[in-house]
Amino acid sequence: MTQAAFGAVGADGRIIRGAGATRMALSVSELRRAAWTCSLGSALEYYDFALYSLASALVFGPLFFPSVSPVTSLIASFATYFVGFAVRPVGGIIFGTLGDTIGRKKVLLITVTLMGLASTGIGLIPTYQTIGVWAPVLLVTARVLQGLGAGAEQAGAAVMMTEYAPAGHRGFYASLPFLGIQIGTIIAAIVYCSLLFGVTDITHSWVWRVPFLVSAVILVVALYMRLKLKESPTFEKIQRKTQEEHEALAVVIRTSWRTIIAGIGVRMAENGGSSIYQVLAISYIVNTMGLPGLWGTSALITAAVVGGFTVPIAGLLSDRFGRIKVYRSFAILQGVTAFPVWYAFSTGRPLLAVLALSMGLGITTWGMFGTQAAMLPEMFGARHRYMAVSMSREVSAVIAGGVTPLVGSFIIRWVAAFHPDAVHPGQMAWLPIAGYVVLLSMTTIATTFFIPECCNRDLLEQNDIL
């Protein structure tokens, strides 16, 4: 890639990018390092996310929540999945405040460390058969720590890269760190595929621990890269230009509540869809429709590969046509395809399930994700951008993402109660679940009509877009 692609090139070979009245110089290597570093953090977060999703759907129930009913064990397992989402807003507020005060880089070092250590710790926890009730207690504790770190990790990556990116190309470059989502998802799914291959009952084997222990390797690499990363140029400029005390949480909520609510609204389809397709759909095709676990993880790998192309393309399209139009288009596509996608899952045909997940997750959901990378940071003012983006992301994560597997598993259990003698008692649950996806999509579509276009907005602007 040429230097010109990053912005105007100065006489010293450094890139000059505009930010309103200011001009900031960045070298090509600094911009590339920022993209790779933020991507590694996102890779770790989504490796943990995908890993925990797969483990919740496939192994955690009998290992940590033994019950006479497999469905009850699964619901308990998904409850711990929800706990991680429930604490994310707390992490977003704590680390978002620090990110706006002491800098983006320092906080990103803290959050990636917290996530990596928590995930590695899960691989060391004894099961219920060994230490009884302390097993689920330790699992929930590790999940809480995971959630606290994740509560500001991705928001920080989005803010950092948006502030690094050259004007006119923010959508594309801000989307690059989100490729870490696909990287992390693919690694997690491949590891699980490898472990499942030739293992008849993974719950009675130690191999389920290996993927969590691998988190330590990703953590070391991510920390090494982030230690070399420079602070966001926009943050440094804000520090030099203002002596005002950083705004308290109450002030941020009072002045930015409209924009925060808008941020929550636009994420309903994306975050809810992500959990529905990465967690609930895998559980449905494996536990309800009876497909082997390898098909579930294979479908996730294929969807992640498709998403690896979708995310940067969505960022490029948002630079060309605007953030709101592109985001709305992917939300509409998610709503339109919800029923065909879930019907495909209900057929129990492996190849149809793979294709359906590629559409539902790889294109529609991750298309919104790639567009959102620059959109959310551009919606907020400079001084409290990190905290506000974190709050928008993580409150929506609780409402849409964390609750979804629980809601879906209760729907499947409820449907199964009416068809106890069917070959697949919960099969018809695909209809209400698809309707739920449509509801989330409609919420996001409606929200986009209340948000002004924010493409290439001045990042030093103190006021929010609403």
C-alpha positions as CSV (number, residue, x, y, z in Angstrom):
1,M,0.0,0.0,0.0
2,T,1.4,3.4,-0.9
3,Q,1.9,6.2,1.5
4,A,-0.6,8.4,-0.4
5,A,-3.3,5.9,0.6
6,F,-2.9,7.0,4.2
7,G,-3.2,10.7,3.5
8,A,-1.1,13.6,2.3
9,V,2.7,13.0,2.7
10,G,4.9,15.7,4.0
11,A,8.4,16.6,3.0
12,D,9.8,14.4,5.8
13,G,7.9,11.4,4.6
14,R,5.4,11.6,7.4
15,I,1.6,11.6,6.8
16,I,-0.3,14.8,7.4
17,R,-3.9,14.3,8.3
18,G,-6.5,16.9,8.9
19,A,-8.6,17.2,12.1
20,G,-10.5,20.4,11.7
21,A,-8.2,23.3,12.3
22,T,-5.3,21.0,13.4
23,R,-2.8,19.0,11.4
24,M,-1.2,15.9,12.8
25,A,1.8,14.0,11.4
26,L,2.0,10.2,11.5
27,S,4.4,7.9,9.8
28,V,3.1,5.0,7.8
29,S,4.7,2.5,10.2
30,E,2.9,4.2,13.2
31,L,-0.5,3.9,11.5
32,R,0.2,0.3,10.5
33,R,1.4,-0.5,14.1
34,A,-1.8,1.0,15.5
35,A,-4.0,-1.1,13.2
36,W,-2.1,-4.3,14.1
37,T,-2.0,-3.5,17.8
38,C,-5.7,-2.7,18.1
39,S,-6.5,-5.8,16.0
40,L,-4.6,-8.1,18.4
41,G,-6.6,-6.7,21.3
42,S,-9.8,-7.3,19.5
43,A,-8.5,-10.8,18.5
44,L,-8.0,-11.6,22.1
45,E,-11.4,-10.3,23.2
46,Y,-13.2,-12.2,20.5
47,Y,-11.1,-15.3,20.9
48,D,-12.3,-15.2,24.5
49,F,-15.8,-14.4,23.4
50,A,-16.0,-17.1,20.8
51,L,-14.3,-19.6,23.1
52,Y,-16.7,-18.9,25.9
53,S,-19.6,-19.0,23.5
54,L,-18.6,-22.4,22.2
55,A,-17.8,-23.8,25.7
56,S,-21.1,-22.5,27.0
57,A,-23.0,-24.2,24.2
58,L,-21.0,-27.5,24.2
59,V,-19.2,-28.3,27.5
60,F,-19.7,-25.9,30.5
61,G,-23.2,-27.3,31.4
62,P,-22.2,-30.8,32.5
63,L,-18.7,-29.7,33.7
64,F,-19.8,-26.8,36.0
65,F,-23.6,-27.1,36.3
66,P,-24.5,-30.8,36.4
67,S,-28.2,-31.4,36.4
68,V,-30.7,-34.1,35.6
69,S,-31.9,-32.0,32.7
70,P,-29.4,-31.1,30.0
71,V,-31.5,-28.1,29.1
72,T,-31.3,-26.8,32.7
73,S,-27.5,-27.2,32.6
74,L,-27.4,-25.3,29.3
75,I,-29.5,-22.4,30.7
76,A,-27.2,-22.2,33.8
77,S,-24.2,-22.2,31.4
78,F,-25.7,-19.3,29.4
79,A,-26.4,-17.5,32.6
80,T,-22.7,-17.2,33.3
81,Y,-22.3,-16.0,29.7
82,F,-24.8,-13.2,30.5
83,V,-22.8,-12.3,33.7
84,G,-19.9,-11.3,31.6
85,F,-22.1,-8.9,29.6
86,A,-23.8,-7.6,32.8
87,V,-20.5,-6.2,34.2
88,R,-19.3,-4.8,30.9
89,P,-21.0,-1.4,31.4
90,V,-19.1,-1.1,34.8
91,G,-15.8,-1.8,33.0
92,G,-16.8,0.7,30.3
93,I,-17.4,3.4,32.8
94,I,-14.3,2.7,34.9
95,F,-11.8,2.3,32.1
96,G,-13.6,4.7,29.8
97,T,-13.1,7.4,32.4
98,L,-9.5,6.5,32.7
99,G,-9.0,6.4,29.0
100,D,-10.3,10.0,28.7
101,T,-8.1,11.0,31.6
102,I,-4.7,9.2,31.5
103,G,-4.8,8.2,27.8
104,R,-6.0,5.5,25.4
105,K,-2.8,3.5,25.3
106,K,-2.4,3.0,29.1
107,V,-6.0,1.8,29.4
108,L,-5.7,-0.6,26.5
109,L,-2.7,-2.2,28.2
110,I,-4.8,-2.7,31.4
111,T,-7.9,-4.1,29.6
112,V,-6.0,-6.6,27.4
113,T,-4.1,-7.9,30.5
114,L,-7.3,-8.3,32.5
115,M,-9.0,-10.3,29.7
116,G,-6.0,-12.5,29.0
117,L,-5.4,-13.4,32.6
118,A,-9.1,-14.2,33.3
119,S,-9.4,-16.4,30.2
120,T,-6.2,-18.3,31.0
121,G,-7.5,-18.8,34.5
122,I,-10.7,-20.5,33.2
123,G,-8.5,-23.2,31.8
124,L,-7.1,-23.9,35.3
125,I,-10.4,-24.1,37.2
126,P,-11.3,-27.6,38.6
127,T,-14.8,-28.9,37.6
128,Y,-17.8,-29.4,39.8
129,Q,-17.0,-33.1,40.4
130,T,-13.6,-32.0,41.9
131,I,-14.4,-29.0,44.1
132,G,-18.2,-28.8,44.1
133,V,-19.9,-25.4,44.2
134,W,-16.6,-23.6,44.2
135,A,-16.2,-24.6,40.5
136,P,-19.1,-22.4,39.2
137,V,-18.1,-19.7,41.7
138,L,-14.6,-19.5,40.3
139,L,-16.0,-19.6,36.7
140,V,-18.3,-16.7,37.4
141,T,-15.5,-14.8,39.0
142,A,-13.3,-15.3,35.9
143,R,-16.2,-14.3,33.7
144,V,-16.7,-11.1,35.7
145,L,-13.1,-10.1,35.3
146,Q,-13.3,-10.9,31.6
147,G,-16.3,-8.7,31.2
148,L,-14.7,-5.8,33.1
149,G,-11.8,-5.8,30.7
150,A,-13.9,-6.3,27.6
151,G,-16.1,-3.4,28.7
152,A,-13.6,-0.9,27.4
153,E,-11.3,-2.9,25.1
154,Q,-13.2,-2.7,21.9
155,A,-14.4,0.8,22.5
156,G,-10.8,1.9,23.1
157,A,-9.6,0.2,19.9
158,A,-12.3,2.0,17.9
159,V,-11.6,5.3,19.5
160,M,-7.8,4.9,19.1
161,M,-7.9,3.9,15.5
162,T,-10.5,6.5,14.5
163,E,-8.3,9.2,16.0
164,Y,-5.3,7.8,14.3
165,A,-6.9,7.4,10.8
166,P,-6.5,10.0,8.1
167,A,-9.5,12.2,7.2
168,G,-11.6,10.7,4.4
169,H,-10.4,7.1,5.2
170,R,-11.6,6.7,8.8
171,G,-14.2,4.2,8.0
172,F,-11.7,1.8,6.4
173,Y,-8.9,2.2,8.8
174,A,-11.1,2.2,11.9
175,S,-12.6,-1.1,10.7
176,L,-9.2,-2.8,10.4
177,P,-8.9,-3.5,14.2
178,F,-12.3,-5.2,14.0
179,L,-10.7,-7.8,11.8
180,G,-9.4,-9.1,15.1
181,I,-13.0,-10.3,15.7
182,Q,-12.7,-12.7,12.8
183,I,-9.1,-13.6,13.7
184,G,-10.1,-14.4,17.3
185,T,-13.3,-16.3,16.2
186,I,-11.4,-18.4,13.6
187,I,-8.6,-19.3,16.1
188,A,-11.2,-20.3,18.7
189,A,-13.2,-22.3,16.3
190,I,-10.2,-24.0,14.8
191,V,-8.9,-25.0,18.2
192,Y,-12.2,-26.4,19.1
193,C,-12.5,-28.3,15.8
194,S,-9.1,-29.8,16.4
195,L,-10.1,-30.8,19.9
196,L,-13.4,-32.3,18.9
197,F,-11.9,-34.3,16.1
198,G,-11.7,-37.9,17.3
199,V,-12.9,-37.1,20.8
200,T,-16.2,-38.8,21.6
201,D,-16.9,-36.9,24.8
202,I,-15.0,-33.7,25.4
203,T,-16.6,-33.2,28.8
204,H,-14.6,-36.1,30.2
205,S,-11.3,-35.0,28.7
206,W,-8.8,-32.4,29.8
207,V,-8.5,-31.1,26.2
208,W,-11.3,-28.5,26.7
209,R,-8.8,-26.5,28.9
210,V,-6.2,-26.1,26.1
211,P,-8.0,-23.3,24.2
212,F,-8.3,-21.1,27.3
213,L,-4.6,-21.6,28.2
214,V,-3.7,-20.4,24.6
215,S,-5.0,-17.0,25.7
216,A,-1.8,-16.5,27.5
217,V,0.2,-16.6,24.2
218,I,-2.1,-14.1,22.5
219,L,-1.8,-11.9,25.6
220,V,2.0,-11.8,25.5
221,V,2.0,-10.8,21.8
222,A,-0.7,-8.1,22.3
223,L,1.2,-6.6,25.3
224,Y,4.4,-6.5,23.3
225,M,2.8,-4.7,20.5
226,R,0.9,-2.2,22.7
227,L,4.0,-1.2,24.6
228,K,5.4,0.1,21.4
229,L,2.2,2.0,20.4
230,K,2.2,5.8,20.6
231,E,-0.7,7.7,22.2
232,S,-3.6,8.9,20.1
233,P,-2.6,12.2,18.4
234,T,-6.1,13.6,19.1
235,F,-5.8,12.8,22.8
236,E,-2.4,14.5,23.0
237,K,-3.9,17.6,21.3
238,I,-6.7,17.7,23.8
239,Q,-4.3,17.5,26.7
240,R,-2.3,20.4,25.3
241,K,-5.2,22.6,24.5
242,T,-7.4,22.4,27.6
243,Q,-6.8,22.6,31.3
244,E,-10.3,21.8,32.2
245,E,-11.0,19.0,34.7
246,H,-12.3,15.8,33.1
247,E,-16.1,15.6,33.1
248,A,-17.6,13.3,35.7
249,L,-20.0,10.5,34.8
250,A,-23.0,12.4,35.8
251,V,-22.0,15.3,33.6
252,V,-21.4,13.0,30.6
253,I,-24.8,11.4,31.1
254,R,-26.6,14.8,31.4
255,T,-24.9,16.3,28.3
256,S,-24.7,13.2,26.1
257,W,-27.8,11.1,27.0
258,R,-29.4,11.6,23.6
259,T,-26.3,10.4,21.7
260,I,-25.7,7.5,24.2
261,I,-29.3,6.3,23.7
262,A,-28.8,6.6,19.9
263,G,-25.6,4.6,20.2
264,I,-27.4,1.9,22.2
265,G,-30.2,1.8,19.6
266,V,-28.0,1.3,16.6
267,R,-26.2,-1.5,18.3
268,M,-29.3,-3.6,19.1
269,A,-29.3,-5.4,15.7
270,E,-25.5,-5.8,15.6
271,N,-24.8,-6.9,19.1
272,G,-28.0,-8.9,19.5
273,G,-27.3,-10.5,16.1
274,S,-23.8,-11.3,17.1
275,S,-24.9,-13.3,20.2
276,I,-27.8,-14.9,18.4
277,Y,-25.6,-16.3,15.6
278,Q,-22.4,-17.0,17.5
279,V,-23.9,-18.6,20.6
280,L,-27.6,-19.5,20.2
281,A,-27.4,-20.6,16.6
282,I,-24.5,-22.9,17.3
283,S,-26.3,-24.4,20.3
284,Y,-29.5,-24.8,18.3
285,I,-28.0,-26.7,15.4
286,V,-25.9,-28.9,17.7
287,N,-28.1,-29.5,20.8
288,T,-31.6,-29.1,19.2
289,M,-31.1,-30.3,15.6
290,G,-28.5,-32.9,16.5
291,L,-25.7,-31.9,14.2
292,P,-22.2,-32.9,15.3
293,G,-20.2,-30.2,17.2
294,L,-17.7,-30.1,14.3
295,W,-20.4,-28.8,12.0
296,G,-21.2,-26.0,14.5
297,T,-17.6,-24.9,14.7
298,S,-17.0,-25.3,10.9
299,A,-20.0,-23.0,10.3
300,L,-18.5,-20.4,12.6
301,I,-15.1,-20.6,10.9
302,T,-16.7,-20.1,7.5
303,A,-18.8,-17.2,8.7
304,A,-15.7,-15.6,10.2
305,V,-13.8,-15.9,6.9
306,V,-16.7,-14.2,5.2
307,G,-16.7,-11.5,7.9
308,G,-13.0,-10.9,7.3
309,F,-14.0,-9.6,3.9
310,T,-17.2,-7.9,5.0
311,V,-15.7,-5.7,7.7
312,P,-13.2,-3.7,5.7
313,I,-15.6,-3.5,2.7
314,A,-18.2,-2.0,5.0
315,G,-15.7,0.5,6.2
316,L,-14.8,1.5,2.7
317,L,-18.5,1.8,1.7
318,S,-19.1,4.0,4.7
319,D,-16.3,6.4,3.6
320,R,-17.9,6.5,0.1
321,F,-21.7,6.7,0.9
322,G,-21.8,7.7,4.6
323,R,-21.9,5.8,7.9
324,I,-25.7,6.0,8.4
325,K,-26.8,4.8,5.0
326,V,-24.5,1.8,5.0
327,Y,-25.3,0.9,8.6
328,R,-29.0,1.0,7.9
329,S,-28.6,-1.1,4.7
330,F,-26.9,-3.9,6.6
331,A,-29.6,-3.7,9.4
332,I,-32.3,-4.0,6.7
333,L,-30.5,-7.0,5.2
334,Q,-30.3,-8.7,8.6
335,G,-34.1,-8.3,9.1
336,V,-35.0,-9.5,5.6
337,T,-32.9,-12.6,5.9
338,A,-33.8,-13.6,9.4
339,F,-36.5,-16.1,8.6
340,P,-34.7,-17.8,5.7
341,V,-31.6,-18.1,7.8
342,W,-33.3,-19.6,10.8
343,Y,-35.4,-21.9,8.6
344,A,-32.1,-23.2,7.1
345,F,-30.9,-24.0,10.6
346,S,-34.1,-25.9,11.3
347,T,-33.7,-28.2,8.4
348,G,-30.7,-30.0,10.1
349,R,-28.8,-29.9,6.9
350,P,-25.1,-29.2,7.6
351,L,-24.2,-27.3,4.4
352,L,-27.4,-25.1,4.7
353,A,-26.4,-24.3,8.2
354,V,-22.9,-23.2,7.1
355,L,-24.3,-21.0,4.3
356,A,-27.0,-19.5,6.6
357,L,-24.5,-18.6,9.3
358,S,-22.3,-17.0,6.7
359,M,-25.2,-14.8,5.7
360,G,-26.6,-14.0,9.1
361,L,-23.3,-13.4,10.9
362,G,-20.6,-13.0,8.3
363,I,-22.4,-10.5,6.1
364,T,-25.3,-8.8,7.9
365,T,-24.1,-8.6,11.5
366,W,-20.4,-8.0,10.8
367,G,-21.3,-5.5,8.0
368,M,-22.8,-3.3,10.7
369,F,-19.8,-3.9,12.9
370,G,-17.4,-2.7,10.2
371,T,-19.4,0.4,9.7
372,Q,-19.8,1.1,13.4
373,A,-16.1,1.2,14.0
374,A,-15.7,4.9,12.9
375,M,-19.4,5.9,13.4
376,L,-19.6,5.6,17.2
377,P,-16.4,7.6,17.9
378,E,-17.5,10.3,15.4
379,M,-20.8,10.7,17.2
380,F,-19.3,11.9,20.5
381,G,-17.2,14.9,21.5
382,A,-13.5,14.7,22.1
383,R,-13.2,15.1,25.9
384,H,-15.4,12.2,26.9
385,R,-15.4,10.1,23.7
386,Y,-13.9,7.0,25.3
387,M,-16.3,6.8,28.2
388,A,-19.4,7.6,26.0
389,V,-18.5,5.1,23.3
390,S,-17.9,2.5,26.1
391,M,-21.3,3.2,27.7
392,S,-23.1,3.0,24.4
393,R,-21.5,-0.2,23.5
394,E,-21.7,-2.0,26.8
395,V,-25.2,-1.0,27.9
396,S,-26.4,-2.4,24.5
397,A,-24.3,-5.5,25.1
398,V,-26.3,-6.3,28.2
399,I,-29.7,-5.5,26.7
400,A,-29.2,-7.2,23.3
401,G,-26.1,-9.4,23.5
402,G,-26.0,-10.9,27.0
403,V,-29.7,-11.6,27.4
404,T,-30.2,-13.2,23.9
405,P,-28.8,-16.8,24.6
406,L,-30.9,-16.9,27.8
407,V,-34.0,-15.8,26.0
408,G,-33.4,-18.1,23.1
409,S,-32.8,-21.2,25.4
410,F,-36.0,-20.5,27.2
411,I,-37.8,-20.2,23.9
412,I,-36.4,-23.6,22.8
413,R,-37.3,-25.2,26.1
414,W,-40.9,-23.7,25.9
415,V,-41.4,-25.0,22.3
416,A,-40.0,-28.4,23.2
417,A,-42.5,-28.7,26.0
418,F,-45.3,-28.6,23.4
419,H,-43.6,-31.2,21.2
420,P,-42.2,-33.8,23.6
421,D,-42.6,-36.7,21.2
422,A,-41.1,-35.0,18.1
423,V,-37.7,-36.2,16.7
424,H,-36.4,-32.7,17.5
425,P,-38.7,-31.2,20.2
426,G,-37.3,-27.7,20.0
427,Q,-37.2,-27.5,16.2
428,M,-40.0,-25.0,15.7
429,A,-38.3,-22.5,18.0
430,W,-36.7,-21.1,14.8
431,L,-39.9,-19.1,14.1
432,P,-40.0,-17.0,17.3
433,I,-36.2,-16.6,17.3
434,A,-36.2,-15.3,13.8
435,G,-39.0,-12.9,14.8
436,Y,-36.7,-11.7,17.6
437,V,-34.0,-11.0,15.1
438,V,-36.4,-9.0,13.0
439,L,-37.4,-7.0,16.1
440,L,-33.8,-6.1,16.9
441,S,-33.2,-5.1,13.3
442,M,-36.3,-2.8,13.2
443,T,-35.1,-1.1,16.4
444,T,-31.7,-0.3,14.8
445,I,-33.3,0.8,11.5
446,A,-35.6,3.2,13.3
447,T,-32.8,4.6,15.4
448,T,-30.7,5.5,12.3
449,F,-33.3,8.0,11.1
450,F,-32.7,10.1,14.2
451,I,-28.9,10.3,13.8
452,P,-27.3,12.9,11.5
453,E,-24.5,11.8,9.2
454,C,-21.2,12.0,11.1
455,C,-18.8,10.9,8.4
456,N,-15.4,12.7,8.7
457,R,-16.6,14.9,11.5
458,D,-13.9,17.0,13.3
459,L,-12.6,14.8,16.0
460,L,-11.5,17.8,18.1
461,E,-15.1,19.0,18.3
462,Q,-16.2,19.1,22.0
463,N,-19.9,18.6,21.4
464,D,-21.8,15.4,20.5
465,I,-23.6,15.1,17.2
466,L,-27.0,15.1,19.0
